[in-house]
Amino acid sequence: MIFLIEERLLGHSSDWNEFYANIAFLLAHELRHFQQSYFLEDRIFIMLQDYNLGYVTELLNGQIDCDGLQWSEQDAYTYSLWFVTKHREDIIKIFQLDDWLFFFGCHIEVNYEKEWNRYKSTLTFVEQVIWTLKGLFWQRKRLA
C-alpha cells in the first residue's frame, strides 16, 4: 500500500521536501488504519462496506472535504495531522527538510463505539443479535 501511495505522491509533489514530509504524514495515516482494524477486529469489514475507493480523486478535485469522507478516513487524517504536528521537529531532522508544509487534515474526533452501533443497526435482526452477543465478550484493545 505504501509503495502505491509513494508513486502517486511523487506525481503530486513539487519537490523532495514536500515528498518526504508527506511520506511521514501518509505513514502515520496508514498506521492509523492498522490501529482501526486492530481495535475493531472483524467488525471492520462491516464498517468499511460503504468505503469510497475514489475519495482521493474527489479530494484532489475539490468535490469533497473532510466532512464528506467516510469515518475511517476522517479518523486517519485527524490522527496524521496530530502526529506530524506533534513530531514536527523530529520529522524535519530525520528527512532533513528545508521547510515545513501545510498538511491536509481533519479535526474530527471519531467515536468508534458510536460508529459501530450505527453500522450494527443496519444489519438484519439475527445479525444484530449475534453481534450483540459477540460484543458481550469483546475485549476492547487500547486505541491511542
N, CA, C and O atoms as CSV, one atom per row, in Angstrom:
chain,resi,resn,atom,element,x,y,z
A,1,MET,N,N,0.818,-1.193,0.000
A,1,MET,CA,C,0.000,0.000,0.000
A,1,MET,C,C,0.866,1.263,0.000
A,1,MET,O,O,0.588,2.223,-0.718
A,2,ILE,N,N,1.890,1.239,0.797
A,2,ILE,CA,C,2.758,2.407,0.899
A,2,ILE,C,C,3.451,2.679,-0.439
A,2,ILE,O,O,3.612,3.839,-0.819
A,3,PHE,N,N,3.858,1.643,-1.151
A,3,PHE,CA,C,4.529,1.842,-2.435
A,3,PHE,C,C,3.586,2.466,-3.461
A,3,PHE,O,O,4.004,3.308,-4.256
A,4,LEU,N,N,2.323,2.061,-3.448
A,4,LEU,CA,C,1.349,2.660,-4.356
A,4,LEU,C,C,1.173,4.140,-4.053
A,4,LEU,O,O,1.093,4.969,-4.960
A,5,ILE,N,N,1.115,4.453,-2.791
A,5,ILE,CA,C,0.965,5.844,-2.375
A,5,ILE,C,C,2.214,6.638,-2.753
A,5,ILE,O,O,2.120,7.781,-3.201
A,6,GLU,N,N,3.376,6.027,-2.571
A,6,GLU,CA,C,4.632,6.718,-2.868
A,6,GLU,C,C,4.685,7.125,-4.338
A,6,GLU,O,O,5.072,8.248,-4.659
A,7,GLU,N,N,4.299,6.221,-5.227
A,7,GLU,CA,C,4.320,6.535,-6.657
A,7,GLU,C,C,3.347,7.668,-6.988
A,7,GLU,O,O,3.685,8.578,-7.745
A,8,ARG,N,N,2.157,7.613,-6.429
A,8,ARG,CA,C,1.161,8.666,-6.654
A,8,ARG,C,C,1.651,9.990,-6.066
A,8,ARG,O,O,1.458,11.051,-6.661
A,9,LEU,N,N,2.279,9.921,-4.909
A,9,LEU,CA,C,2.760,11.114,-4.227
A,9,LEU,C,C,3.860,11.814,-5.021
A,9,LEU,O,O,3.933,13.043,-5.041
A,10,LEU,N,N,4.706,11.037,-5.667
A,10,LEU,CA,C,5.760,11.628,-6.495
A,10,LEU,C,C,5.170,12.517,-7.579
A,10,LEU,O,O,5.726,13.566,-7.905
A,11,GLY,N,N,4.040,12.092,-8.134
A,11,GLY,CA,C,3.398,12.878,-9.180
A,11,GLY,C,C,2.769,14.161,-8.684
A,11,GLY,O,O,2.536,15.076,-9.475
A,12,HIS,N,N,2.483,14.254,-7.378
A,12,HIS,CA,C,1.815,15.425,-6.811
A,12,HIS,C,C,2.737,16.286,-5.944
A,12,HIS,O,O,2.298,17.275,-5.357
A,13,SER,N,N,4.007,15.908,-5.867
A,13,SER,CA,C,4.947,16.665,-5.045
A,13,SER,C,C,5.752,17.618,-5.922
A,13,SER,O,O,6.247,17.239,-6.983
A,14,SER,N,N,5.871,18.841,-5.468
A,14,SER,CA,C,6.616,19.834,-6.256
A,14,SER,C,C,8.127,19.689,-6.079
A,14,SER,O,O,8.898,20.106,-6.942
A,15,ASP,N,N,8.550,19.093,-4.950
A,15,ASP,CA,C,9.981,18.885,-4.720
A,15,ASP,C,C,10.171,17.772,-3.692
A,15,ASP,O,O,9.201,17.235,-3.156
A,16,TRP,N,N,11.427,17.436,-3.425
A,16,TRP,CA,C,11.725,16.355,-2.480
A,16,TRP,C,C,11.320,16.706,-1.065
A,16,TRP,O,O,10.925,15.826,-0.301
A,17,ASN,N,N,11.409,17.956,-0.705
A,17,ASN,CA,C,10.997,18.392,0.625
A,17,ASN,C,C,9.530,18.030,0.868
A,17,ASN,O,O,9.180,17.446,1.893
A,18,GLU,N,N,8.701,18.383,-0.078
A,18,GLU,CA,C,7.273,18.083,0.027
A,18,GLU,C,C,7.032,16.575,0.022
A,18,GLU,O,O,6.200,16.072,0.776
A,19,PHE,N,N,7.754,15.867,-0.820
A,19,PHE,CA,C,7.608,14.418,-0.908
A,19,PHE,C,C,7.885,13.747,0.434
A,19,PHE,O,O,7.070,12.958,0.913
A,20,TYR,N,N,9.037,14.056,1.047
A,20,TYR,CA,C,9.409,13.405,2.305
A,20,TYR,C,C,8.511,13.815,3.472
A,20,TYR,O,O,8.219,12.992,4.340
A,21,ALA,N,N,8.084,15.037,3.503
A,21,ALA,CA,C,7.164,15.456,4.565
A,21,ALA,C,C,5.851,14.695,4.443
A,21,ALA,O,O,5.277,14.269,5.445
A,22,ASN,N,N,5.380,14.526,3.213
A,22,ASN,CA,C,4.135,13.794,3.003
A,22,ASN,C,C,4.283,12.304,3.276
A,22,ASN,O,O,3.317,11.651,3.671
A,23,ILE,N,N,5.473,11.758,3.075
A,23,ILE,CA,C,5.703,10.344,3.409
A,23,ILE,C,C,5.442,10.130,4.900
A,23,ILE,O,O,4.763,9.175,5.280
A,24,ALA,N,N,5.969,11.001,5.735
A,24,ALA,CA,C,5.750,10.875,7.186
A,24,ALA,C,C,4.253,10.956,7.501
A,24,ALA,O,O,3.736,10.180,8.305
A,25,PHE,N,N,3.572,11.897,6.863
A,25,PHE,CA,C,2.143,12.070,7.079
A,25,PHE,C,C,1.376,10.816,6.657
A,25,PHE,O,O,0.518,10.332,7.395
A,26,LEU,N,N,1.682,10.297,5.484
A,26,LEU,CA,C,0.945,9.141,4.966
A,26,LEU,C,C,1.282,7.849,5.700
A,26,LEU,O,O,0.428,6.971,5.825
A,27,LEU,N,N,2.504,7.721,6.185
A,27,LEU,CA,C,2.832,6.553,7.006
A,27,LEU,C,C,1.985,6.547,8.278
A,27,LEU,O,O,1.450,5.510,8.670
A,28,ALA,N,N,1.871,7.702,8.913
A,28,ALA,CA,C,1.032,7.809,10.112
A,28,ALA,C,C,-0.416,7.492,9.758
A,28,ALA,O,O,-1.115,6.827,10.523
A,29,HIS,N,N,-0.862,7.965,8.607
A,29,HIS,CA,C,-2.235,7.732,8.138
A,29,HIS,C,C,-2.502,6.232,7.974
A,29,HIS,O,O,-3.507,5.718,8.465
A,30,GLU,N,N,-1.601,5.540,7.286
A,30,GLU,CA,C,-1.790,4.104,7.051
A,30,GLU,C,C,-1.659,3.294,8.338
A,30,GLU,O,O,-2.360,2.300,8.523
A,31,LEU,N,N,-0.765,3.717,9.224
A,31,LEU,CA,C,-0.656,3.031,10.515
A,31,LEU,C,C,-1.933,3.195,11.336
A,31,LEU,O,O,-2.304,2.300,12.096
A,32,ARG,N,N,-2.602,4.329,11.184
A,32,ARG,CA,C,-3.870,4.531,11.889
A,32,ARG,C,C,-4.929,3.548,11.381
A,32,ARG,O,O,-5.732,3.038,12.162
A,33,HIS,N,N,-4.926,3.285,10.070
A,33,HIS,CA,C,-5.868,2.293,9.541
A,33,HIS,C,C,-5.594,0.916,10.154
A,33,HIS,O,O,-6.521,0.158,10.437
A,34,PHE,N,N,-4.322,0.607,10.352
A,34,PHE,CA,C,-3.984,-0.656,11.016
A,34,PHE,C,C,-4.521,-0.662,12.442
A,34,PHE,O,O,-5.070,-1.668,12.890
A,35,GLN,N,N,-4.367,0.459,13.167
A,35,GLN,CA,C,-4.892,0.540,14.532
A,35,GLN,C,C,-6.415,0.384,14.544
A,35,GLN,O,O,-6.964,-0.270,15.430
A,36,GLN,N,N,-7.090,0.977,13.570
A,36,GLN,CA,C,-8.545,0.837,13.478
A,36,GLN,C,C,-8.925,-0.634,13.359
A,36,GLN,O,O,-9.813,-1.122,14.060
A,37,SER,N,N,-8.247,-1.320,12.473
A,37,SER,CA,C,-8.526,-2.733,12.241
A,37,SER,C,C,-8.229,-3.569,13.475
A,37,SER,O,O,-8.984,-4.480,13.816
A,38,TYR,N,N,-7.133,-3.257,14.139
A,38,TYR,CA,C,-6.756,-3.978,15.346
A,38,TYR,C,C,-7.802,-3.785,16.445
A,38,TYR,O,O,-8.196,-4.742,17.112
A,39,PHE,N,N,-8.241,-2.557,16.623
A,39,PHE,CA,C,-9.217,-2.249,17.673
A,39,PHE,C,C,-10.583,-2.869,17.373
A,39,PHE,O,O,-11.206,-3.461,18.255
A,40,LEU,N,N,-11.039,-2.735,16.146
A,40,LEU,CA,C,-12.394,-3.169,15.792
A,40,LEU,C,C,-12.496,-4.650,15.460
A,40,LEU,O,O,-13.596,-5.201,15.403
A,41,GLU,N,N,-11.368,-5.291,15.243
A,41,GLU,CA,C,-11.322,-6.711,14.890
A,41,GLU,C,C,-12.186,-6.969,13.660
A,41,GLU,O,O,-12.126,-6.196,12.704
A,42,ASP,N,N,-12.978,-8.023,13.655
A,42,ASP,CA,C,-13.751,-8.363,12.454
A,42,ASP,C,C,-14.936,-7.431,12.201
A,42,ASP,O,O,-15.607,-7.563,11.177
A,43,ARG,N,N,-15.200,-6.514,13.090
A,43,ARG,CA,C,-16.236,-5.502,12.868
A,43,ARG,C,C,-15.846,-4.563,11.722
A,43,ARG,O,O,-16.704,-3.979,11.060
A,44,ILE,N,N,-14.537,-4.431,11.503
A,44,ILE,CA,C,-14.038,-3.509,10.492
A,44,ILE,C,C,-14.608,-3.825,9.115
A,44,ILE,O,O,-14.846,-2.911,8.326
A,45,PHE,N,N,-14.833,-5.107,8.811
A,45,PHE,CA,C,-15.333,-5.486,7.491
A,45,PHE,C,C,-16.749,-4.980,7.257
A,45,PHE,O,O,-17.105,-4.631,6.132
A,46,ILE,N,N,-17.543,-4.940,8.294
A,46,ILE,CA,C,-18.897,-4.383,8.197
A,46,ILE,C,C,-18.816,-2.864,8.079
A,46,ILE,O,O,-19.563,-2.248,7.319
A,47,MET,N,N,-17.913,-2.279,8.829
A,47,MET,CA,C,-17.824,-0.824,8.896
A,47,MET,C,C,-17.140,-0.201,7.674
A,47,MET,O,O,-17.151,1.020,7.514
A,48,LEU,N,N,-16.554,-1.020,6.828
A,48,LEU,CA,C,-15.920,-0.496,5.612
A,48,LEU,C,C,-16.733,-0.803,4.351
A,48,LEU,O,O,-16.261,-0.573,3.238
A,49,GLN,N,N,-17.942,-1.315,4.521
A,49,GLN,CA,C,-18.762,-1.645,3.356
A,49,GLN,C,C,-19.125,-0.420,2.529
A,49,GLN,O,O,-19.350,-0.543,1.325
A,50,ASP,N,N,-19.186,0.735,3.132
A,50,ASP,CA,C,-19.538,1.961,2.400
A,50,ASP,C,C,-18.303,2.808,2.071
A,50,ASP,O,O,-18.421,3.996,1.770
A,51,TYR,N,N,-17.131,2.193,2.132
A,51,TYR,CA,C,-15.880,2.901,1.856
A,51,TYR,C,C,-15.831,3.321,0.390
A,51,TYR,O,O,-16.149,2.535,-0.502
A,52,ASN,N,N,-15.430,4.566,0.154
A,52,ASN,CA,C,-15.354,5.126,-1.196
A,52,ASN,C,C,-13.917,5.030,-1.694
A,52,ASN,O,O,-13.057,5.795,-1.257
A,53,LEU,N,N,-13.648,4.091,-2.611
A,53,LEU,CA,C,-12.294,3.905,-3.129
A,53,LEU,C,C,-11.794,5.111,-3.925
A,53,LEU,O,O,-10.585,5.308,-4.052
A,54,GLY,N,N,-12.704,5.914,-4.460
A,54,GLY,CA,C,-12.309,7.061,-5.267
A,54,GLY,C,C,-12.212,8.360,-4.496
A,54,GLY,O,O,-12.206,9.434,-5.096
A,55,TYR,N,N,-12.136,8.282,-3.186
A,55,TYR,CA,C,-12.180,9.505,-2.386
A,55,TYR,C,C,-10.983,10.427,-2.637
A,55,TYR,O,O,-11.135,11.647,-2.564
A,56,VAL,N,N,-9.804,9.884,-2.928
A,56,VAL,CA,C,-8.624,10.727,-3.130
A,56,VAL,C,C,-8.832,11.623,-4.344
A,56,VAL,O,O,-8.530,12.815,-4.295
A,57,THR,N,N,-9.337,11.064,-5.420
A,57,THR,CA,C,-9.615,11.858,-6.620
A,57,THR,C,C,-10.634,12.942,-6.306
A,57,THR,O,O,-10.483,14.082,-6.745
A,58,GLU,N,N,-11.662,12.598,-5.557
A,58,GLU,CA,C,-12.685,13.577,-5.178
A,58,GLU,C,C,-12.088,14.681,-4.310
A,58,GLU,O,O,-12.455,15.847,-4.456
A,59,LEU,N,N,-11.173,14.326,-3.408
A,59,LEU,CA,C,-10.494,15.334,-2.583
A,59,LEU,C,C,-9.662,16.266,-3.450
A,59,LEU,O,O,-9.740,17.488,-3.320
A,60,LEU,N,N,-8.863,15.677,-4.339
A,60,LEU,CA,C,-7.986,16.478,-5.199
A,60,LEU,C,C,-8.778,17.386,-6.135
A,60,LEU,O,O,-8.317,18.473,-6.485
A,61,ASN,N,N,-9.965,16.945,-6.540
A,61,ASN,CA,C,-10.808,17.746,-7.437
A,61,ASN,C,C,-11.715,18.716,-6.674
A,61,ASN,O,O,-12.487,19.452,-7.289
A,62,GLY,N,N,-11.628,18.720,-5.346
A,62,GLY,CA,C,-12.437,19.625,-4.539
A,62,GLY,C,C,-13.905,19.242,-4.468
A,62,GLY,O,O,-14.743,20.072,-4.117
A,63,GLN,N,N,-14.232,17.991,-4.798
A,63,GLN,CA,C,-15.617,17.538,-4.774
A,63,GLN,C,C,-16.092,17.231,-3.358
A,63,GLN,O,O,-17.283,17.327,-3.059
A,64,ILE,N,N,-15.151,16.861,-2.492
A,64,ILE,CA,C,-15.476,16.597,-1.089
A,64,ILE,C,C,-14.406,17.235,-0.226
A,64,ILE,O,O,-13.316,17.563,-0.692
A,65,ASP,N,N,-14.743,17.402,1.046
A,65,ASP,CA,C,-13.761,17.850,2.028
A,65,ASP,C,C,-13.766,16.837,3.166
A,65,ASP,O,O,-14.290,15.732,3.019
A,66,CYS,N,N,-13.198,17.205,4.270
A,66,CYS,CA,C,-13.098,16.268,5.388
A,66,CYS,C,C,-14.467,15.752,5.839
A,66,CYS,O,O,-14.617,14.574,6.163
A,67,ASP,N,N,-15.447,16.630,5.855
A,67,ASP,CA,C,-16.784,16.215,6.290
A,67,ASP,C,C,-17.398,15.181,5.361
A,67,ASP,O,O,-18.274,14.424,5.778
A,68,GLY,N,N,-16.958,15.136,4.117
A,68,GLY,CA,C,-17.506,14.195,3.147
A,68,GLY,C,C,-16.820,12.845,3.138
A,68,GLY,O,O,-17.227,11.947,2.402
A,69,LEU,N,N,-15.785,12.690,3.947
A,69,LEU,CA,C,-15.054,11.429,3.997
A,69,LEU,C,C,-15.764,10.400,4.875
A,69,LEU,O,O,-16.524,10.752,5.777
A,70,GLN,N,N,-15.507,9.148,4.600
A,70,GLN,CA,C,-16.012,8.065,5.424
A,70,GLN,C,C,-15.291,8.123,6.775
A,70,GLN,O,O,-14.169,8.623,6.846
A,71,TRP,N,N,-15.908,7.626,7.832
A,71,TRP,CA,C,-15.386,7.754,9.200
A,71,TRP,C,C,-13.930,7.312,9.320
A,71,TRP,O,O,-13.157,7.954,10.031
A,72,SER,N,N,-13.532,6.220,8.636
A,72,SER,CA,C,-12.167,5.710,8.799
A,72,SER,C,C,-11.133,6.681,8.246
A,72,SER,O,O,-10.031,6.793,8.783
A,73,GLU,N,N,-11.488,7.383,7.174
A,73,GLU,CA,C,-10.575,8.378,6.609
A,73,GLU,C,C,-10.569,9.654,7.446
A,73,GLU,O,O,-9.519,10.272,7.621
A,74,GLN,N,N,-11.713,10.047,7.957
A,74,GLN,CA,C,-11.747,11.205,8.858
A,74,GLN,C,C,-10.811,10.967,10.040
A,74,GLN,O,O,-10.036,11.844,10.423
A,75,ASP,N,N,-10.895,9.783,10.603
A,75,ASP,CA,C,-10.072,9.435,11.755
A,75,ASP,C,C,-8.598,9.369,11.378
A,75,ASP,O,O,-7.751,9.866,12.119
A,76,ALA,N,N,-8.280,8.767,10.242
A,76,ALA,CA,C,-6.879,8.628,9.831
A,76,ALA,C,C,-6.253,9.988,9.509
A,76,ALA,O,O,-5.100,10.236,9.860
A,77,TYR,N,N,-7.009,10.872,8.843
A,77,TYR,CA,C,-6.474,12.199,8.545
A,77,TYR,C,C,-6.324,13.042,9.814
A,77,TYR,O,O,-5.367,13.806,9.940
A,78,THR,N,N,-7.254,12.908,10.740
A,78,THR,CA,C,-7.149,13.616,12.017
A,78,THR,C,C,-5.911,13.143,12.777
A,78,THR,O,O,-5.138,13.954,13.287
A,79,TYR,N,N,-5.734,11.829,12.846
A,79,TYR,CA,C,-4.583,11.253,13.544
A,79,TYR,C,C,-3.274,11.690,12.888
A,79,TYR,O,O,-2.329,12.063,13.582
A,80,SER,N,N,-3.213,11.648,11.563
A,80,SER,CA,C,-1.992,12.005,10.837
A,80,SER,C,C,-1.587,13.449,11.096
A,80,SER,O,O,-0.415,13.747,11.324
A,81,LEU,N,N,-2.569,14.337,11.056
A,81,LEU,CA,C,-2.271,15.744,11.304
A,81,LEU,C,C,-1.742,15.935,12.725
A,81,LEU,O,O,-0.776,16.666,12.940
A,82,TRP,N,N,-2.373,15.281,13.681
A,82,TRP,CA,C,-1.909,15.347,15.062
A,82,TRP,C,C,-0.478,14.807,15.166
A,82,TRP,O,O,0.368,15.407,15.828
A,83,PHE,N,N,-0.213,13.674,14.509
A,83,PHE,CA,C,1.095,13.021,14.589
A,83,PHE,C,C,2.200,13.906,14.027
A,83,PHE,O,O,3.213,14.122,14.692
A,84,VAL,N,N,2.020,14.423,12.811
A,84,VAL,CA,C,3.103,15.232,12.214
A,84,VAL,C,C,3.281,16.554,12.945
A,84,VAL,O,O,4.390,17.084,13.009
A,85,THR,N,N,2.202,17.088,13.495
A,85,THR,CA,C,2.316,18.324,14.269
A,85,THR,C,C,3.095,18.069,15.552
A,85,THR,O,O,3.973,18.852,15.915
A,86,LYS,N,N,2.779,16.982,16.232
A,86,LYS,CA,C,3.461,16.648,17.482
A,86,LYS,C,C,4.943,16.337,17.258
A,86,LYS,O,O,5.787,16.697,18.079
A,87,HIS,N,N,5.256,15.669,16.144
A,87,HIS,CA,C,6.625,15.224,15.889
A,87,HIS,C,C,7.324,16.044,14.805
A,87,HIS,O,O,8.246,15.565,14.146
A,88,ARG,N,N,6.881,17.256,14.637
A,88,ARG,CA,C,7.384,18.130,13.579
A,88,ARG,C,C,8.911,18.240,13.565
A,88,ARG,O,O,9.545,18.017,12.534
A,89,GLU,N,N,9.482,18.578,14.690
A,89,GLU,CA,C,10.938,18.777,14.747
A,89,GLU,C,C,11.704,17.503,14.407
A,89,GLU,O,O,12.719,17.557,13.713
A,90,ASP,N,N,11.229,16.368,14.885
A,90,ASP,CA,C,11.893,15.098,14.575
A,90,ASP,C,C,11.789,14.773,13.086
A,90,ASP,O,O,12.750,14.291,12.487
A,91,ILE,N,N,10.637,15.031,12.495
A,91,ILE,CA,C,10.437,14.766,11.066
A,91,ILE,C,C,11.363,15.650,10.235
A,91,ILE,O,O,11.969,15.185,9.269
A,92,ILE,N,N,11.472,16.916,10.611
A,92,ILE,CA,C,12.370,17.841,9.905
A,92,ILE,C,C,13.810,17.328,9.980
A,92,ILE,O,O,14.538,17.354,8.988
A,93,LYS,N,N,14.210,16.867,11.155
A,93,LYS,CA,C,15.581,16.384,11.349
A,93,LYS,C,C,15.826,15.073,10.590
A,93,LYS,O,O,16.837,14.944,9.900
A,94,ILE,N,N,14.926,14.115,10.707
A,94,ILE,CA,C,15.101,12.807,10.059
A,94,ILE,C,C,15.196,12.938,8.544
A,94,ILE,O,O,16.080,12.354,7.918
A,95,PHE,N,N,14.280,13.709,7.958
A,95,PHE,CA,C,14.241,13.830,6.499
A,95,PHE,C,C,15.033,15.038,5.986
A,95,PHE,O,O,15.053,15.300,4.783
A,96,GLN,N,N,15.680,15.770,6.890
A,96,GLN,CA,C,16.481,16.943,6.532
A,96,GLN,C,C,15.668,17.904,5.646
A,96,GLN,O,O,16.095,18.296,4.560
A,97,LEU,N,N,14.500,18.258,6.147
A,97,LEU,CA,C,13.609,19.134,5.393
A,97,LEU,C,C,14.061,20.581,5.476
A,97,LEU,O,O,14.585,21.021,6.500
A,98,ASP,N,N,13.859,21.309,4.404
A,98,ASP,CA,C,14.201,22.729,4.353
A,98,ASP,C,C,13.082,23.593,4.915
A,98,ASP,O,O,13.320,24.682,5.437
A,99,ASP,N,N,11.882,23.099,4.803
A,99,ASP,CA,C,10.716,23.896,5.142
A,99,ASP,C,C,9.626,22.964,5.633
A,99,ASP,O,O,9.657,21.761,5.374
A,100,TRP,N,N,8.670,23.526,6.336
A,100,TRP,CA,C,7.533,22.744,6.806
A,100,TRP,C,C,6.350,23.038,5.900
A,100,TRP,O,O,6.247,24.121,5.324
A,101,LEU,N,N,5.468,22.070,5.782
A,101,LEU,CA,C,4.343,22.175,4.858
A,101,LEU,C,C,3.019,22.274,5.590
A,101,LEU,O,O,2.902,21.949,6.772
A,102,PHE,N,N,2.040,22.728,4.852
A,102,PHE,CA,C,0.666,22.649,5.344
A,102,PHE,C,C,0.142,21.284,4.933
A,102,PHE,O,O,0.248,20.899,3.768
A,103,PHE,N,N,-0.414,20.561,5.870
A,103,PHE,CA,C,-0.956,19.233,5.595
A,103,PHE,C,C,-2.470,19.272,5.606
A,103,PHE,O,O,-3.091,19.963,6.414
A,104,PHE,N,N,-3.047,18.514,4.691
A,104,PHE,CA,C,-4.497,18.325,4.753
A,104,PHE,C,C,-4.764,17.467,5.965
A,104,PHE,O,O,-4.127,16.431,6.151
A,105,GLY,N,N,-5.667,17.874,6.763
A,105,GLY,CA,C,-6.021,17.071,7.918
A,105,GLY,C,C,-7.419,17.395,8.362
A,105,GLY,O,O,-7.984,18.433,8.016
A,106,CYS,N,N,-7.948,16.513,9.112
A,106,CYS,CA,C,-9.283,16.708,9.667
A,106,CYS,C,C,-9.148,17.031,11.145
A,106,CYS,O,O,-8.121,16.773,11.773
A,107,HIS,N,N,-10.191,17.589,11.665
A,107,HIS,CA,C,-10.267,17.859,13.104
A,107,HIS,C,C,-11.574,17.253,13.612
A,107,HIS,O,O,-12.376,17.913,14.273
A,108,ILE,N,N,-11.759,15.985,13.284
A,108,ILE,CA,C,-12.987,15.279,13.646
A,108,ILE,C,C,-12.617,14.108,14.546
A,108,ILE,O,O,-11.890,13.204,14.134
A,109,GLU,N,N,-13.112,14.130,15.753
A,109,GLU,CA,C,-12.860,13.027,16.664
A,109,GLU,C,C,-13.931,11.962,16.420
A,109,GLU,O,O,-15.119,12.194,16.649
A,110,VAL,N,N,-13.498,10.813,15.961
A,110,VAL,CA,C,-14.417,9.723,15.636
A,110,VAL,C,C,-14.611,8.851,16.870
A,110,VAL,O,O,-13.645,8.416,17.498
A,111,ASN,N,N,-15.855,8.606,17.202
A,111,ASN,CA,C,-16.204,7.724,18.307
A,111,ASN,C,C,-16.473,6.338,17.721
A,111,ASN,O,O,-17.513,6.112,17.103
A,112,TYR,N,N,-15.546,5.429,17.914
A,112,TYR,CA,C,-15.636,4.095,17.316
A,112,TYR,C,C,-16.868,3.340,17.784
A,112,TYR,O,O,-17.525,2.668,16.989
A,113,GLU,N,N,-17.182,3.443,19.047
A,113,GLU,CA,C,-18.357,2.743,19.589
A,113,GLU,C,C,-19.640,3.256,18.930
A,113,GLU,O,O,-20.512,2.471,18.558
A,114,LYS,N,N,-19.744,4.549,18.793
A,114,LYS,CA,C,-20.915,5.153,18.164
A,114,LYS,C,C,-21.017,4.729,16.695
A,114,LYS,O,O,-22.095,4.385,16.210
A,115,GLU,N,N,-19.886,4.760,16.001
A,115,GLU,CA,C,-19.878,4.337,14.597
A,115,GLU,C,C,-20.281,2.874,14.479
A,115,GLU,O,O,-21.079,2.521,13.612
A,116,TRP,N,N,-19.738,2.021,15.342
A,116,TRP,CA,C,-20.083,0.599,15.296
A,116,TRP,C,C,-21.579,0.405,15.516
A,116,TRP,O,O,-22.217,-0.371,14.805
A,117,ASN,N,N,-22.132,1.098,16.484
A,117,ASN,CA,C,-23.574,0.967,16.745
A,117,ASN,C,C,-24.409,1.427,15.559
A,117,ASN,O,O,-25.470,0.867,15.286
A,118,ARG,N,N,-23.935,2.437,14.862
A,118,ARG,CA,C,-24.651,2.901,13.668
A,118,ARG,C,C,-24.652,1.827,12.588
A,118,ARG,O,O,-25.688,1.568,11.974
A,119,TYR,N,N,-23.515,1.208,12.351
A,119,TYR,CA,C,-23.435,0.144,11.354
A,119,TYR,C,C,-24.218,-1.082,11.792
A,119,TYR,O,O,-24.909,-1.713,10.993
A,120,LYS,N,N,-24.100,-1.408,13.064
A,120,LYS,CA,C,-24.801,-2.592,13.585
A,120,LYS,C,C,-26.303,-2.445,13.414
A,120,LYS,O,O,-27.000,-3.431,13.175
A,121,SER,N,N,-26.809,-1.222,13.534
A,121,SER,CA,C,-28.257,-1.001,13.414
A,121,SER,C,C,-28.777,-1.255,12.000
A,121,SER,O,O,-29.982,-1.402,11.801
A,122,THR,N,N,-27.876,-1.306,11.018
A,122,THR,CA,C,-28.299,-1.565,9.636
A,122,THR,C,C,-28.347,-3.055,9.317
A,122,THR,O,O,-28.814,-3.446,8.247
A,123,LEU,N,N,-27.872,-3.878,10.227
A,123,LEU,CA,C,-27.842,-5.323,9.999
A,123,LEU,C,C,-29.218,-5.936,10.222
A,123,LEU,O,O,-30.103,-5.310,10.805
A,124,THR,N,N,-29.385,-7.161,9.754
A,124,THR,CA,C,-30.649,-7.867,9.996
A,124,THR,C,C,-30.788,-8.127,11.488
A,124,THR,O,O,-29.815,-8.032,12.236
A,125,PHE,N,N,-31.981,-8.448,11.909
A,125,PHE,CA,C,-32.237,-8.701,13.322
A,125,PHE,C,C,-31.342,-9.817,13.850
A,125,PHE,O,O,-30.759,-9.689,14.927
A,126,VAL,N,N,-31.233,-10.896,13.109
A,126,VAL,CA,C,-30.411,-12.029,13.546
A,126,VAL,C,C,-28.940,-11.605,13.659
A,126,VAL,O,O,-28.263,-11.960,14.624
A,127,GLU,N,N,-28.454,-10.852,12.681
A,127,GLU,CA,C,-27.077,-10.377,12.730
A,127,GLU,C,C,-26.858,-9.453,13.923
A,127,GLU,O,O,-25.809,-9.510,14.565
A,128,GLN,N,N,-27.834,-8.606,14.223
A,128,GLN,CA,C,-27.720,-7.708,15.372
A,128,GLN,C,C,-27.623,-8.505,16.667
A,128,GLN,O,O,-26.834,-8.172,17.552
A,129,VAL,N,N,-28.426,-9.557,16.772
A,129,VAL,CA,C,-28.390,-10.398,17.968
A,129,VAL,C,C,-27.022,-11.062,18.097
A,129,VAL,O,O,-26.426,-11.073,19.174
A,130,ILE,N,N,-26.536,-11.609,16.999
A,130,ILE,CA,C,-25.223,-12.275,17.013
A,130,ILE,C,C,-24.127,-11.290,17.432
A,130,ILE,O,O,-23.288,-11.607,18.276
A,131,TRP,N,N,-24.142,-10.082,16.831
A,131,TRP,CA,C,-23.108,-9.099,17.155
A,131,TRP,C,C,-23.261,-8.556,18.571
A,131,TRP,O,O,-22.269,-8.191,19.203
A,132,THR,N,N,-24.481,-8.497,19.073
A,132,THR,CA,C,-24.687,-8.077,20.459
A,132,THR,C,C,-24.090,-9.104,21.405
A,132,THR,O,O,-23.440,-8.748,22.388
A,133,LEU,N,N,-24.311,-10.383,21.107
A,133,LEU,CA,C,-23.729,-11.445,21.932
A,133,LEU,C,C,-22.204,-11.440,21.835
A,133,LEU,O,O,-21.516,-11.583,22.846
A,134,LYS,N,N,-21.676,-11.274,20.621
A,134,LYS,CA,C,-20.223,-11.200,20.461
A,134,LYS,C,C,-19.660,-10.000,21.228
A,134,LYS,O,O,-18.560,-10.062,21.778
A,135,GLY,N,N,-20.429,-8.910,21.256
A,135,GLY,CA,C,-19.998,-7.705,21.945
A,135,GLY,C,C,-19.858,-7.883,23.443
A,135,GLY,O,O,-19.072,-7.188,24.087
A,136,LEU,N,N,-20.619,-8.811,23.998
A,136,LEU,CA,C,-20.514,-9.073,25.435
A,136,LEU,C,C,-19.136,-9.595,25.818
A,136,LEU,O,O,-18.682,-9.410,26.947
A,137,PHE,N,N,-18.479,-10.245,24.870
A,137,PHE,CA,C,-17.169,-10.842,25.140
A,137,PHE,C,C,-16.030,-10.111,24.431
A,137,PHE,O,O,-14.895,-10.587,24.412
A,138,TRP,N,N,-16.341,-8.955,23.849
A,138,TRP,CA,C,-15.346,-8.194,23.108
A,138,TRP,C,C,-14.355,-7.561,24.067
A,138,TRP,O,O,-14.711,-6.682,24.852
A,139,GLN,N,N,-13.133,-8.006,24.002
A,139,GLN,CA,C,-12.065,-7.449,24.827
A,139,GLN,C,C,-11.474,-6.258,24.073
A,139,GLN,O,O,-10.562,-6.420,23.263
A,140,ARG,N,N,-11.991,-5.080,24.340
A,140,ARG,CA,C,-11.550,-3.887,23.613
A,140,ARG,C,C,-10.095,-3.579,23.895
A,140,ARG,O,O,-9.664,-3.472,25.043
A,141,LYS,N,N,-9.362,-3.441,22.819
A,141,LYS,CA,C,-7.945,-3.111,22.937
A,141,LYS,C,C,-7.818,-1.600,23.070
A,141,LYS,O,O,-8.723,-0.852,22.700
A,142,ARG,N,N,-6.718,-1.178,23.586
A,142,ARG,CA,C,-6.478,0.261,23.760
A,142,ARG,C,C,-6.198,0.896,22.412
A,142,ARG,O,O,-5.405,0.382,21.623
A,143,LEU,N,N,-6.848,2.003,22.158
A,143,LEU,CA,C,-6.642,2.747,20.923
A,143,LEU,C,C,-6.053,4.098,21.273
A,143,LEU,O,O,-6.696,4.914,21.933
A,144,ALA,N,N,-4.816,4.336,20.824
A,144,ALA,CA,C,-4.124,5.587,21.152
A,144,ALA,C,C,-4.558,6.708,20.263
A,144,ALA,O,O,-4.073,7.831,20.404
